[in-house]
Amino acid sequence: NSVIGIRYFIPVHNLFNVLYKGTQTVTDVFSLFYSK
């Protein structure tokens, strides 16, 4: 049961990590765009 939970948790964690880094890069691009 815990193995299934771990197998389910890791992809979700990676997805949130990718989304978080994606929003960071988007905000960085917007800040660079607005600073010009």
N, C-alpha and C positions, 0 to 999 in steps of 0.2 A: 504493500500500500504506500509506503514512504517512497519507494523507488518510482512509482507512477507520479507521485507528487513532485519529486525532484525533476523527472523528465518533463513534467508540465511547467515547472517553475523556471527552468533554465531558458527555454525559448522566450517566455514572457519577459524575463529579466533582460535578455539580449534585445528584445524588441523595444523595451522602454529605454535601454541604453542608447540604441540607435536613434530613437526619436529625440532623446535629450540632446545628443550630439548634433543631430540634424537641426534642431531649433537653435542651438548655439551657433552653428555655422551660418544659419539664416540671419540671425541677429547681427553677427559679425559683418556679413555682407551688407546688410541694411545700414549699419553704422558707418561702414566705409563709403557707401553710396551717398549717405546724407552728409558726410563730413566734407565732401568735395564741393 
